[in-house]
Amino acid sequence: MAVCYRHKDRETGVSCSNCGNPICPDCMTPTPVGMRCPECSKQRTQVRTLQNVHGQPQATYILIGICVLLWLGEYVSGGRGSAVFVDLSLFSGATDNGEPVGVATGEYWRLITGGFLHDPRWPFHLLFNMWALWVLGQMLEPVLGTVRFLGLYFASLLAGSLGALLLSSGNTPTVGASGAVFGLMAAAFVMQRARGIDPMQSGIGPVILLNLVITFVVPFISIGGHLGGLIGGGITALVLDRLGLSRRNLVAPVLICAAISAACVAGAIVVAAGKSLV
């Protein structure tokens, strides 16, 4: 039997997982890759993660930056009465005189810009959404790649805008990245299940359930925006995953996300037109 390379009087059947030297119990250092000798255990092993394999989630950081800058613009220029809030928030309906307003008048940009605004009176609204976007972005963007991630994000955002118009009075402004964030949560759920991971064990399932409870319990939350984003993000992720497209193939994923986004925009325009007649 081999003897410890440091203690010649001790026999051992264990070797260092890195250098192969036989080591006795006193010389064994447990590591994630097996027992190592004292010298090898001091070496830092580079761990390859999704983040350092595919790069930093740059798009996630940019989306967060846009939301923060717009919130600051709202805050310093008059809050909900500022031009930023009035001109970019999502709403569609009719005035007391029956004149259409918002999306109903062709202001279709509100379907996107409303998802980048947050109520200037509630900074925690912004902080929670940005924290969720940061966590989910670090999880999904390195896996999907920036282009696919952005396609998923905007498909979820527009689905949330459609849902918000469907289940709101129309004249009440709706703002927040929650629709897109719910879409990313749904995408994480779909992708984990497709890879044999139990979303209820990983934590994403309970997080979705908790946020759905909050959605229906807490007043002034856009139920339609949350549900629309959740459904839109889940459908988009399911289609992308079922196709099994390689990361290098960007044409098909872009077309899929564009088609889902276009369907949401078309639906929102129809809903907005109907609300302007009420």
C-alpha positions as CSV (number, residue, x, y, z in Angstrom):
1,M,0.0,0.0,0.0
2,A,1.1,3.5,-0.7
3,V,2.4,5.8,2.0
4,C,1.6,9.5,2.6
5,Y,4.0,11.7,0.7
6,R,4.4,13.8,3.8
7,H,4.3,11.1,6.5
8,K,6.3,8.2,5.3
9,D,5.2,6.0,8.2
10,R,1.5,6.2,7.4
11,E,-0.1,3.9,4.8
12,T,-3.1,5.3,2.9
13,G,-5.4,4.4,0.0
14,V,-6.4,8.0,-0.8
15,S,-4.7,10.2,-3.3
16,C,-4.9,13.9,-4.0
17,S,-7.5,14.5,-6.7
18,N,-5.3,17.2,-8.3
19,C,-1.6,16.0,-8.2
20,G,-2.2,12.3,-7.4
21,N,0.1,12.2,-4.3
22,P,-1.0,9.7,-1.6
23,I,-2.3,11.5,1.5
24,C,-3.2,10.4,5.0
25,P,-6.2,11.7,7.0
26,D,-4.1,14.5,8.5
27,C,-3.2,15.8,5.1
28,M,-6.7,15.5,3.5
29,T,-8.5,18.7,2.7
30,P,-12.1,18.2,1.5
31,T,-13.0,20.2,-1.7
32,P,-15.9,20.2,-4.1
33,V,-13.7,18.1,-6.5
34,G,-12.5,15.6,-4.0
35,M,-9.7,15.3,-1.4
36,R,-6.7,17.4,-2.0
37,C,-3.2,17.6,-0.4
38,P,-2.3,20.7,1.6
39,E,-0.4,22.3,-1.3
40,C,-3.1,21.7,-3.9
41,S,-5.9,22.8,-1.6
42,K,-4.4,26.3,-1.5
43,Q,-4.7,26.7,-5.3
44,R,-7.8,28.5,-6.5
45,T,-9.7,26.5,-9.1
46,Q,-11.5,28.7,-11.6
47,V,-15.2,27.8,-11.6
48,R,-16.9,28.1,-15.0
49,T,-20.3,29.6,-14.6
50,L,-23.0,30.7,-17.0
51,Q,-21.8,34.3,-16.4
52,N,-18.2,33.9,-17.2
53,V,-18.8,31.4,-20.1
54,H,-21.2,33.6,-22.0
55,G,-20.3,37.1,-20.6
56,Q,-21.9,39.8,-18.5
57,P,-25.7,40.4,-18.9
58,Q,-25.1,43.8,-20.5
59,A,-28.7,44.2,-21.8
60,T,-30.0,43.7,-18.2
61,Y,-27.9,46.5,-16.9
62,I,-29.0,48.8,-19.7
63,L,-32.7,48.1,-19.1
64,I,-32.2,48.8,-15.4
65,G,-30.4,52.1,-16.2
66,I,-33.2,53.3,-18.5
67,C,-35.8,52.6,-15.9
68,V,-33.8,54.4,-13.2
69,L,-33.1,57.4,-15.3
70,L,-36.7,57.8,-16.3
71,W,-37.8,57.5,-12.7
72,L,-35.4,60.3,-11.8
73,G,-36.7,62.4,-14.7
74,E,-40.3,61.9,-13.4
75,Y,-39.3,62.7,-9.8
76,V,-37.4,65.9,-10.5
77,S,-39.8,67.3,-13.1
78,G,-43.1,67.1,-11.2
79,G,-44.0,63.5,-10.4
80,R,-47.2,62.2,-12.0
81,G,-47.8,65.6,-13.4
82,S,-44.5,65.7,-15.2
83,A,-44.3,65.6,-19.0
84,V,-42.3,62.4,-18.8
85,F,-45.2,60.6,-16.9
86,V,-48.0,62.2,-18.9
87,D,-46.5,61.6,-22.3
88,L,-45.1,58.1,-21.8
89,S,-47.4,56.3,-19.4
90,L,-49.8,53.6,-20.7
91,F,-53.5,54.5,-21.0
92,S,-56.2,54.5,-23.5
93,G,-59.8,55.6,-23.3
94,A,-62.0,58.7,-23.8
95,T,-62.5,62.0,-22.2
96,D,-65.8,63.1,-20.7
97,N,-66.6,64.7,-24.0
98,G,-66.0,61.4,-25.8
99,E,-62.7,62.3,-27.3
100,P,-60.3,59.3,-27.6
101,V,-57.0,59.7,-25.7
102,G,-53.8,57.7,-25.3
103,V,-53.2,54.6,-27.4
104,A,-56.6,55.1,-29.0
105,T,-55.3,58.2,-30.8
106,G,-52.4,56.4,-32.3
107,E,-49.9,56.9,-29.5
108,Y,-48.7,53.3,-29.8
109,W,-45.3,54.1,-28.2
110,R,-47.1,54.1,-24.8
111,L,-47.4,50.3,-25.1
112,I,-43.6,50.1,-24.7
113,T,-42.7,53.3,-22.7
114,G,-45.2,52.6,-20.0
115,G,-43.2,49.5,-19.1
116,F,-40.1,51.6,-18.4
117,L,-41.9,54.1,-16.1
118,H,-42.6,53.7,-12.4
119,D,-44.8,55.7,-10.0
120,P,-42.6,58.5,-8.7
121,R,-44.5,58.4,-5.4
122,W,-43.4,54.9,-4.6
123,P,-39.6,54.3,-5.0
124,F,-40.0,50.8,-3.7
125,H,-42.0,50.0,-6.8
126,L,-38.9,50.8,-8.8
127,L,-36.5,49.1,-6.4
128,F,-38.4,45.8,-6.3
129,N,-38.8,45.6,-10.1
130,M,-35.1,46.5,-10.7
131,W,-33.9,43.9,-8.1
132,A,-36.1,41.2,-9.8
133,L,-34.9,42.2,-13.2
134,W,-31.3,42.1,-12.0
135,V,-31.7,38.6,-10.6
136,L,-33.6,37.2,-13.5
137,G,-31.4,38.9,-16.1
138,Q,-28.3,37.3,-14.6
139,M,-30.1,34.0,-14.8
140,L,-31.5,34.2,-18.3
141,E,-29.5,36.5,-20.4
142,P,-26.2,34.5,-20.3
143,V,-28.2,31.4,-21.3
144,L,-30.3,32.9,-24.1
145,G,-27.8,35.5,-25.4
146,T,-28.5,39.2,-25.5
147,V,-30.7,39.2,-28.7
148,R,-33.0,36.4,-27.5
149,F,-33.2,37.9,-24.0
150,L,-34.3,41.2,-25.4
151,G,-36.8,39.6,-27.7
152,L,-38.2,37.7,-24.7
153,Y,-38.2,40.9,-22.6
154,F,-40.1,43.0,-25.1
155,A,-42.6,40.2,-26.0
156,S,-43.4,40.0,-22.2
157,L,-43.6,43.7,-21.9
158,L,-46.0,44.1,-24.8
159,A,-48.1,41.2,-23.5
160,G,-48.3,42.9,-20.2
161,S,-49.4,46.1,-21.9
162,L,-52.2,44.2,-23.7
163,G,-53.3,42.6,-20.4
164,A,-53.2,46.0,-18.6
165,L,-55.5,47.5,-21.3
166,L,-57.8,44.5,-21.2
167,L,-58.4,44.6,-17.5
168,S,-58.3,48.4,-16.8
169,S,-60.7,51.3,-17.2
170,G,-58.4,52.7,-19.9
171,N,-58.1,56.2,-18.5
172,T,-56.1,55.1,-15.5
173,P,-52.3,55.3,-16.3
174,T,-50.5,52.1,-15.9
175,V,-46.7,52.0,-15.4
176,G,-44.0,49.6,-14.3
177,A,-41.7,46.9,-15.6
178,S,-43.7,44.3,-13.7
179,G,-45.3,42.8,-16.8
180,A,-41.8,42.1,-18.3
181,V,-40.5,40.8,-15.0
182,F,-43.4,38.4,-14.7
183,G,-42.6,37.3,-18.3
184,L,-39.0,36.6,-17.3
185,M,-40.2,34.6,-14.2
186,A,-42.4,32.5,-16.5
187,A,-39.5,32.0,-18.8
188,A,-37.3,30.8,-16.0
189,F,-40.0,28.4,-14.9
190,V,-40.4,27.0,-18.4
191,M,-36.7,26.6,-19.0
192,Q,-36.0,24.9,-15.7
193,R,-38.8,22.4,-16.3
194,A,-37.4,21.7,-19.8
195,R,-34.0,20.9,-18.2
196,G,-35.4,18.5,-15.6
197,I,-35.2,21.0,-12.7
198,D,-38.2,21.3,-10.4
199,P,-39.2,25.0,-10.3
200,M,-40.9,24.5,-7.0
201,Q,-37.7,23.2,-5.5
202,S,-35.5,25.8,-7.2
203,G,-37.6,28.6,-5.8
204,I,-38.9,30.3,-8.9
205,G,-42.3,28.5,-8.6
206,P,-43.0,29.7,-5.0
207,V,-41.8,33.2,-6.1
208,I,-44.4,33.3,-8.9
209,L,-47.2,32.1,-6.6
210,L,-46.3,34.7,-3.9
211,N,-46.3,37.5,-6.5
212,L,-49.6,36.3,-7.9
213,V,-51.1,36.5,-4.4
214,I,-49.7,40.0,-3.9
215,T,-51.1,40.9,-7.3
216,F,-54.7,40.0,-6.3
217,V,-54.5,41.2,-2.7
218,V,-52.7,44.6,-2.9
219,P,-54.7,47.4,-4.4
220,F,-53.5,49.6,-7.2
221,I,-51.6,46.8,-8.9
222,S,-52.2,46.1,-12.5
223,I,-53.7,42.6,-12.5
224,G,-53.9,42.5,-16.3
225,G,-50.3,43.7,-16.7
226,H,-48.9,41.0,-14.4
227,L,-51.0,38.2,-15.9
228,G,-50.4,39.4,-19.5
229,G,-46.7,39.4,-18.9
230,L,-46.7,36.0,-17.2
231,I,-48.6,34.4,-20.1
232,G,-46.7,36.2,-22.8
233,G,-43.3,35.4,-21.4
234,G,-44.3,31.8,-20.8
235,I,-45.5,31.3,-24.3
236,T,-42.5,32.9,-25.8
237,A,-40.0,30.9,-23.8
238,L,-41.9,27.7,-24.5
239,V,-41.8,28.3,-28.3
240,L,-38.1,29.2,-28.2
241,D,-37.2,26.2,-26.1
242,R,-39.3,23.7,-28.1
243,L,-37.6,24.7,-31.3
244,G,-34.2,24.0,-29.7
245,L,-32.5,26.6,-31.8
246,S,-28.7,27.1,-31.4
247,R,-27.4,30.3,-29.9
248,R,-25.9,31.2,-33.3
249,N,-29.2,31.1,-35.0
250,L,-30.8,34.4,-34.3
251,V,-33.1,34.9,-37.3
252,A,-35.8,32.4,-36.2
253,P,-35.9,33.6,-32.5
254,V,-36.1,37.2,-33.5
255,L,-38.9,36.4,-35.9
256,I,-40.8,34.4,-33.2
257,C,-40.4,37.2,-30.6
258,A,-41.4,39.8,-33.2
259,A,-44.5,37.8,-34.2
260,I,-45.7,37.5,-30.6
261,S,-44.9,41.2,-30.0
262,A,-46.8,42.2,-33.1
263,A,-49.8,40.1,-32.1
264,C,-49.8,41.8,-28.7
265,V,-49.6,45.2,-30.3
266,A,-52.5,44.4,-32.7
267,G,-54.6,43.1,-29.8
268,A,-53.8,46.2,-27.7
269,I,-54.8,48.5,-30.6
270,V,-58.2,46.7,-31.0
271,V,-58.8,46.9,-27.2
272,A,-57.8,50.6,-27.1
273,A,-60.2,51.4,-30.0
274,G,-63.0,49.6,-28.1
275,K,-62.3,51.5,-24.9
276,S,-62.4,54.9,-26.7
277,L,-66.0,54.1,-27.7
278,V,-67.2,53.3,-24.2
